[in-house]
Amino acid sequence: MKSILKICLLIVISISLSAFKTKNADDYVIEKIQKHDIVIFGESHWIADDMNFFADMIPELYKNGVKCFAFEFLCVNVQDLTDSLIYNDTYDVLLQNVILGQFPMFLRKPNENILYELWKLQQQIGIENEKIKVLALTRPTKIERWLDDGLDSLQQEAVKNYFQTYIKPVPQEYLHTDYDSLMAKLVLDYHLASHTKAVVYCGANHGLTKAHQYESIPRDGKYVTGEFMIRMGNILYEKLPNKVTNIVFVPLPIINGNEGKCTTPLEDLLEKQGINRIGFDLNSSFLEDYICEGIIAPRLLPHFSIKNYYDGAIYLKPRRELKYCSMDNEWLANLLNYYVNGVNFGVKKREQEFYNATPCDCWKNEDEIKNNE
Protein backbone atom coordinates (compact mmCIF):
# COMPACT_ATOMS: atom_id res chain seq x y z
CA MET A 1 0.00 0.00 0.00
CA LYS A 2 2.83 2.38 0.88
CA SER A 3 4.50 1.73 -2.49
CA ILE A 4 1.26 2.52 -4.35
CA LEU A 5 0.84 5.76 -2.39
CA LYS A 6 4.42 6.78 -3.16
CA ILE A 7 3.95 6.09 -6.87
CA CYS A 8 0.72 8.12 -6.91
CA LEU A 9 2.47 10.92 -5.01
CA LEU A 10 5.31 11.05 -7.54
CA ILE A 11 2.85 11.11 -10.45
CA VAL A 12 0.88 13.99 -8.91
CA ILE A 13 4.03 15.96 -8.11
CA SER A 14 5.54 15.31 -11.54
CA ILE A 15 2.40 16.76 -13.15
CA SER A 16 2.57 19.78 -10.84
CA LEU A 17 6.26 20.16 -11.63
CA SER A 18 5.42 21.09 -15.21
CA ALA A 19 3.91 24.33 -13.86
CA PHE A 20 6.75 24.86 -11.35
CA LYS A 21 8.18 28.34 -11.96
CA THR A 22 11.94 28.65 -11.64
CA LYS A 23 14.51 31.22 -12.68
CA ASN A 24 18.23 31.29 -13.11
CA ALA A 25 19.57 31.53 -9.54
CA ASP A 26 21.50 34.74 -10.23
CA ASP A 27 18.44 36.45 -11.73
CA TYR A 28 16.26 35.20 -8.89
CA VAL A 29 18.54 36.76 -6.26
CA ILE A 30 18.68 40.10 -8.07
CA GLU A 31 14.88 40.15 -8.33
CA LYS A 32 14.61 39.73 -4.56
CA ILE A 33 17.24 42.42 -3.94
CA GLN A 34 15.32 44.87 -6.12
CA LYS A 35 12.08 44.25 -4.22
CA HIS A 36 13.40 44.23 -0.63
CA ASP A 37 15.71 46.24 1.60
CA ILE A 38 17.09 43.24 3.52
CA VAL A 39 17.60 39.78 2.02
CA ILE A 40 18.69 36.94 4.32
CA PHE A 41 20.60 33.98 2.86
CA GLY A 42 20.24 30.82 4.98
CA GLU A 43 22.99 28.23 4.62
CA SER A 44 23.84 24.89 6.19
CA HIS A 45 27.34 26.23 7.10
CA TRP A 46 29.34 23.44 5.47
CA ILE A 47 28.53 23.60 1.75
CA ALA A 48 31.33 25.26 -0.23
CA ASP A 49 29.17 25.70 -3.35
CA ASP A 50 26.68 27.87 -1.44
CA MET A 51 29.42 30.15 -0.15
CA ASN A 52 31.09 30.34 -3.56
CA PHE A 53 27.77 31.22 -5.20
CA PHE A 54 27.36 34.11 -2.76
CA ALA A 55 30.93 35.28 -3.37
CA ASP A 56 30.33 35.28 -7.13
CA MET A 57 27.17 37.37 -6.65
CA ILE A 58 28.88 40.17 -4.68
CA PRO A 59 29.53 42.54 -7.63
CA GLU A 60 25.94 42.17 -8.89
CA LEU A 61 24.55 42.68 -5.41
CA TYR A 62 26.42 45.96 -5.19
CA LYS A 63 25.28 47.05 -8.66
CA ASN A 64 21.69 46.53 -7.49
CA GLY A 65 21.99 48.71 -4.43
CA VAL A 66 23.47 46.51 -1.68
CA LYS A 67 25.95 48.52 0.38
CA CYS A 68 25.93 46.43 3.58
CA PHE A 69 27.12 42.80 3.70
CA ALA A 70 26.45 41.20 7.11
CA PHE A 71 27.81 37.81 8.20
CA GLU A 72 27.36 35.36 11.02
CA PHE A 73 30.94 34.17 10.46
CA LEU A 74 32.35 37.57 11.49
CA CYS A 75 32.63 38.56 15.16
CA VAL A 76 31.76 41.92 16.67
CA ASN A 77 34.93 42.11 18.76
CA VAL A 78 36.98 42.54 15.56
CA GLN A 79 34.70 44.89 13.60
CA ASP A 80 37.56 47.41 13.54
CA LEU A 81 39.93 44.80 12.10
CA THR A 82 37.32 43.84 9.52
CA ASP A 83 37.04 47.48 8.46
CA SER A 84 40.84 47.66 8.15
CA LEU A 85 40.95 44.50 6.03
CA ILE A 86 38.34 45.76 3.57
CA TYR A 87 39.64 49.34 3.34
CA ASN A 88 43.39 48.58 3.15
CA ASP A 89 45.18 49.06 -0.18
CA THR A 90 46.57 45.52 0.00
CA TYR A 91 44.84 42.34 1.12
CA ASP A 92 46.29 41.16 4.44
CA VAL A 93 45.97 37.37 4.73
CA LEU A 94 47.23 37.28 8.31
CA LEU A 95 44.65 39.87 9.33
CA GLN A 96 41.99 37.80 7.54
CA ASN A 97 43.03 34.73 9.54
CA VAL A 98 42.89 36.62 12.84
CA ILE A 99 39.41 37.91 11.97
CA LEU A 100 37.96 34.54 10.98
CA GLY A 101 39.92 32.83 13.76
CA GLN A 102 37.72 34.51 16.40
CA PHE A 103 35.30 31.67 15.65
CA PRO A 104 37.71 29.02 14.31
CA MET A 105 35.06 26.75 12.77
CA PHE A 106 34.52 29.55 10.21
CA LEU A 107 38.15 29.53 9.06
CA ARG A 108 37.41 27.91 5.70
CA LYS A 109 38.55 28.69 2.17
CA PRO A 110 35.09 29.78 0.89
CA ASN A 111 34.65 32.26 3.76
CA GLU A 112 38.14 33.58 3.06
CA ASN A 113 37.12 33.93 -0.58
CA ILE A 114 34.03 35.97 0.37
CA LEU A 115 36.18 38.45 2.30
CA TYR A 116 38.65 38.68 -0.57
CA GLU A 117 35.86 39.37 -3.08
CA LEU A 118 34.48 42.11 -0.84
CA TRP A 119 37.97 43.67 -0.61
CA LYS A 120 38.25 43.50 -4.42
CA LEU A 121 34.87 45.21 -4.77
CA GLN A 122 35.95 48.01 -2.45
CA GLN A 123 39.17 48.50 -4.43
CA GLN A 124 37.17 48.75 -7.67
CA ILE A 125 34.78 51.30 -6.15
CA GLY A 126 37.55 53.35 -4.58
CA ILE A 127 37.59 54.44 -0.95
CA GLU A 128 37.34 58.05 -2.05
CA ASN A 129 34.07 57.33 -3.90
CA GLU A 130 32.11 55.12 -1.50
CA LYS A 131 32.64 52.67 1.33
CA ILE A 132 30.73 49.41 1.52
CA LYS A 133 30.06 48.01 4.99
CA VAL A 134 31.10 44.48 5.93
CA LEU A 135 29.20 43.95 9.16
CA ALA A 136 30.19 41.49 11.88
CA LEU A 137 27.26 39.95 13.75
CA THR A 138 28.37 37.45 16.39
CA ARG A 139 30.45 36.97 19.49
CA PRO A 140 33.65 34.87 19.36
CA THR A 141 33.65 31.20 20.24
CA LYS A 142 34.31 30.05 23.81
CA ILE A 143 37.45 28.15 24.67
CA GLU A 144 35.39 25.36 26.27
CA ARG A 145 34.28 24.23 22.81
CA TRP A 146 37.93 23.51 21.96
CA LEU A 147 39.13 21.79 25.11
CA ASP A 148 36.73 18.85 25.21
CA ASP A 149 37.79 16.97 22.08
CA GLY A 150 40.20 14.50 23.63
CA LEU A 151 43.28 16.68 23.13
CA ASP A 152 46.55 15.79 24.80
CA SER A 153 48.27 18.22 27.18
CA LEU A 154 50.41 19.84 24.47
CA GLN A 155 47.38 20.44 22.28
CA GLN A 156 45.37 21.86 25.16
CA GLU A 157 48.23 24.24 25.96
CA ALA A 158 48.36 25.32 22.30
CA VAL A 159 44.61 26.06 22.34
CA LYS A 160 44.94 28.14 25.52
CA ASN A 161 47.84 30.10 24.04
CA TYR A 162 45.86 30.71 20.87
CA PHE A 163 42.87 32.10 22.76
CA GLN A 164 45.05 34.31 24.96
CA THR A 165 46.94 35.69 21.95
CA TYR A 166 44.31 36.06 19.25
CA ILE A 167 40.77 36.14 20.68
CA LYS A 168 39.95 39.78 21.33
CA PRO A 169 37.68 40.98 24.19
CA VAL A 170 34.01 41.59 23.39
CA PRO A 171 32.70 45.16 23.83
CA GLN A 172 30.65 45.46 27.02
CA GLU A 173 27.46 46.50 25.21
CA TYR A 174 27.40 43.15 23.37
CA LEU A 175 27.98 40.87 26.36
CA HIS A 176 24.44 40.72 27.74
CA THR A 177 22.42 40.28 24.54
CA ASP A 178 21.44 36.87 23.25
CA TYR A 179 22.94 35.62 19.98
CA ASP A 180 20.03 36.35 17.63
CA SER A 181 18.93 39.61 19.26
CA LEU A 182 22.47 40.91 18.87
CA MET A 183 22.55 40.03 15.16
CA ALA A 184 19.15 41.64 14.57
CA LYS A 185 20.10 44.81 16.46
CA LEU A 186 23.32 45.26 14.48
CA VAL A 187 21.59 44.81 11.12
CA LEU A 188 18.66 47.05 12.04
CA ASP A 189 20.82 49.80 13.52
CA TYR A 190 23.02 50.01 10.44
CA HIS A 191 20.14 49.76 7.98
CA LEU A 192 18.06 52.43 9.68
CA ALA A 193 21.05 54.76 10.03
CA SER A 194 22.37 54.33 6.48
CA HIS A 195 19.11 53.76 4.55
CA THR A 196 20.94 51.27 2.34
CA LYS A 197 20.07 47.76 1.18
CA ALA A 198 21.65 44.89 3.11
CA VAL A 199 22.25 41.17 2.65
CA VAL A 200 22.69 38.88 5.65
CA TYR A 201 24.52 35.55 5.27
CA CYS A 202 23.90 33.18 8.20
CA GLY A 203 22.90 29.70 9.30
CA ALA A 204 19.41 28.80 8.05
CA ASN A 205 17.83 28.71 11.50
CA HIS A 206 18.86 32.31 12.29
CA GLY A 207 17.18 33.53 9.11
CA LEU A 208 13.69 32.29 9.91
CA THR A 209 11.13 35.09 9.53
CA LYS A 210 7.57 33.71 9.55
CA ALA A 211 8.46 30.27 10.92
CA HIS A 212 9.40 29.86 14.58
CA GLN A 213 11.91 27.55 16.16
CA TYR A 214 11.96 25.49 19.33
CA GLU A 215 14.76 23.88 21.25
CA SER A 216 15.32 20.21 20.45
CA ILE A 217 16.16 18.24 23.62
CA PRO A 218 17.42 14.62 23.55
CA ARG A 219 15.37 12.43 25.89
CA ASP A 220 15.15 8.62 26.09
CA GLY A 221 16.77 8.20 22.69
CA LYS A 222 14.43 10.68 21.00
CA TYR A 223 14.14 14.43 20.59
CA VAL A 224 11.42 16.42 22.33
CA THR A 225 10.42 20.04 21.83
CA GLY A 226 11.88 22.52 24.32
CA GLU A 227 11.39 26.23 24.79
CA PHE A 228 10.29 28.62 22.07
CA MET A 229 13.12 30.72 20.57
CA ILE A 230 13.18 34.04 18.74
CA ARG A 231 15.59 34.15 15.81
CA MET A 232 17.24 37.12 14.11
CA GLY A 233 14.97 36.83 11.06
CA ASN A 234 11.86 36.84 13.28
CA ILE A 235 12.95 40.15 14.80
CA LEU A 236 13.86 41.76 11.46
CA TYR A 237 10.57 40.64 9.92
CA GLU A 238 8.55 41.96 12.86
CA LYS A 239 10.24 45.38 12.60
CA LEU A 240 10.25 45.62 8.78
CA PRO A 241 7.65 43.11 7.51
CA ASN A 242 7.43 44.40 3.94
CA LYS A 243 11.14 45.02 3.52
CA VAL A 244 12.63 41.68 4.61
CA THR A 245 12.71 38.36 2.76
CA ASN A 246 14.77 35.18 3.07
CA ILE A 247 16.28 32.62 0.71
CA VAL A 248 17.49 29.17 1.77
CA PHE A 249 19.95 26.93 -0.03
CA VAL A 250 18.69 23.46 -0.98
CA PRO A 251 19.31 20.72 0.25
CA LEU A 252 17.32 21.76 3.29
CA PRO A 253 18.85 20.76 6.66
CA ILE A 254 16.40 17.96 7.48
CA ILE A 255 16.90 15.30 10.14
CA ASN A 256 14.59 12.28 10.32
CA GLY A 257 14.35 11.46 14.02
CA ASN A 258 17.56 9.79 15.23
CA GLU A 259 18.34 8.23 11.86
CA GLY A 260 20.53 11.07 10.60
CA LYS A 261 20.11 13.19 7.52
CA CYS A 262 17.40 12.55 4.99
CA THR A 263 16.57 14.07 1.64
CA THR A 264 13.30 15.85 0.81
CA PRO A 265 10.91 15.42 -2.12
CA LEU A 266 12.05 18.85 -3.25
CA GLU A 267 15.68 17.97 -3.92
CA ASP A 268 14.83 14.42 -5.09
CA LEU A 269 12.50 15.71 -7.78
CA LEU A 270 14.76 18.56 -8.86
CA GLU A 271 17.58 16.08 -9.31
CA LYS A 272 15.38 13.84 -11.45
CA GLN A 273 14.47 16.82 -13.63
CA GLY A 274 18.14 17.66 -14.14
CA ILE A 275 17.58 21.35 -13.33
CA ASN A 276 20.62 23.11 -11.83
CA ARG A 277 21.44 26.61 -10.54
CA ILE A 278 17.88 27.79 -10.13
CA GLY A 279 15.93 29.99 -7.73
CA PHE A 280 12.23 29.74 -6.92
CA ASP A 281 9.53 30.82 -4.46
CA LEU A 282 8.58 28.16 -1.92
CA ASN A 283 5.08 29.46 -1.22
CA SER A 284 4.02 28.81 -4.81
CA SER A 285 5.90 25.56 -5.30
CA PHE A 286 4.42 22.14 -5.99
CA LEU A 287 5.37 21.14 -2.41
CA GLU A 288 3.21 23.69 -0.63
CA ASP A 289 0.72 21.05 0.55
CA TYR A 290 3.35 18.63 1.85
CA ILE A 291 4.10 18.40 5.53
CA CYS A 292 7.20 17.06 7.26
CA GLU A 293 6.49 14.67 10.11
CA GLY A 294 10.15 14.18 11.01
CA ILE A 295 12.50 16.20 13.17
CA ILE A 296 13.83 19.32 11.49
CA ALA A 297 17.44 20.36 12.08
CA PRO A 298 16.30 23.96 12.67
CA ARG A 299 13.91 22.43 15.24
CA LEU A 300 10.52 23.44 13.95
CA LEU A 301 7.41 21.69 15.21
CA PRO A 302 5.94 18.60 13.50
CA HIS A 303 3.32 19.22 10.80
CA PHE A 304 5.88 21.58 9.30
CA SER A 305 5.18 22.79 5.76
CA ILE A 306 8.02 23.76 3.47
CA LYS A 307 6.09 26.84 2.29
CA ASN A 308 6.33 28.29 5.82
CA TYR A 309 10.07 27.71 6.16
CA TYR A 310 11.60 30.34 3.85
CA ASP A 311 10.20 32.62 1.17
CA GLY A 312 12.54 31.38 -1.53
CA ALA A 313 15.17 28.77 -2.28
CA ILE A 314 18.28 28.28 -4.40
CA TYR A 315 19.18 24.88 -5.81
CA LEU A 316 22.65 24.71 -7.37
CA LYS A 317 23.23 21.01 -8.08
CA PRO A 318 22.47 17.52 -6.70
CA ARG A 319 23.65 16.76 -3.18
CA ARG A 320 26.30 14.25 -4.30
CA GLU A 321 27.88 16.90 -6.57
CA LEU A 322 28.11 19.58 -3.88
CA LYS A 323 31.48 20.10 -2.26
CA TYR A 324 31.49 19.76 1.50
CA CYS A 325 33.63 22.27 3.35
CA SER A 326 35.69 21.83 6.50
CA MET A 327 38.22 23.86 8.45
CA ASP A 328 41.30 23.80 6.27
CA ASN A 329 43.38 26.75 7.42
CA GLU A 330 47.04 25.81 7.78
CA TRP A 331 47.77 28.89 9.88
CA LEU A 332 45.26 27.81 12.53
CA ALA A 333 46.36 24.18 12.43
CA ASN A 334 49.97 25.15 13.09
CA LEU A 335 49.04 27.48 15.92
CA LEU A 336 46.92 24.85 17.63
CA ASN A 337 49.62 22.20 17.29
CA TYR A 338 47.30 19.74 15.55
CA TYR A 339 45.25 19.56 12.39
CA VAL A 340 41.79 20.97 12.98
CA ASN A 341 40.34 19.51 9.79
CA GLY A 342 37.75 17.04 11.01
CA VAL A 343 38.84 17.06 14.67
CA ASN A 344 36.41 19.61 16.10
CA PHE A 345 32.66 20.00 15.82
CA GLY A 346 32.28 16.49 14.32
CA VAL A 347 33.16 17.74 10.83
CA LYS A 348 33.80 14.29 9.35
CA LYS A 349 30.62 12.88 10.88
CA ARG A 350 28.61 15.79 9.45
CA GLU A 351 30.16 15.22 6.03
CA GLN A 352 29.33 11.50 6.04
CA GLU A 353 25.74 12.19 7.09
CA PHE A 354 25.38 14.79 4.35
CA TYR A 355 26.47 12.49 1.53
CA ASN A 356 24.76 9.40 2.95
CA ALA A 357 21.35 11.06 3.24
CA THR A 358 18.55 8.95 1.79
CA PRO A 359 14.84 9.50 1.04
CA CYS A 360 12.62 9.07 4.08
CA ASP A 361 8.92 8.64 4.83
CA CYS A 362 8.61 11.79 6.93
CA TRP A 363 7.00 13.80 4.10
CA LYS A 364 3.24 13.32 3.74
CA ASN A 365 0.48 15.32 2.10
CA GLU A 366 -2.32 16.78 4.20
CA ASP A 367 -4.90 14.18 3.11
CA GLU A 368 -2.56 11.35 4.12
CA ILE A 369 -2.10 12.90 7.57
CA LYS A 370 -5.86 13.27 8.09
CA ASN A 371 -6.46 9.66 7.07
CA ASN A 372 -3.94 8.43 9.63
CA GLU A 373 -5.32 10.48 12.53
Secondary structure, 3 states (H helix, E strand, C coil): CHHHHHHHHHHHHHHHHCCCCCEEHHHHHHHHHHHCCEEEEEECCCEHHHHHHHHHHHHHHHHCCEEEEEEEEEEHHHHHHHHHHHHCCCCCHHHHHHHHCCCHHHCCHHHHHHHHHHHHHHHHHCCCCCCCEEEEEECCCCHHHHCCCCCCHHHHHHHHHHHHHHCCCCCHHHCCCCHHHHHHHHHHHHHHHHCCEEEEEEEHHHHCCCCCEEEEEEECCEEEEEEEECCHHHHHHHHCCCCEEEEEEECCCEECCCCCEEECHHHHHHHHHCCCCEEEECCCCCCCCEEECCEECCCCCCCEEHHHCCCEEEECCCHHHCCECCCCCHHHHHHCCCCCCCCCCCHHHHHHHHHCCEECCCEEEHHHHHHHC
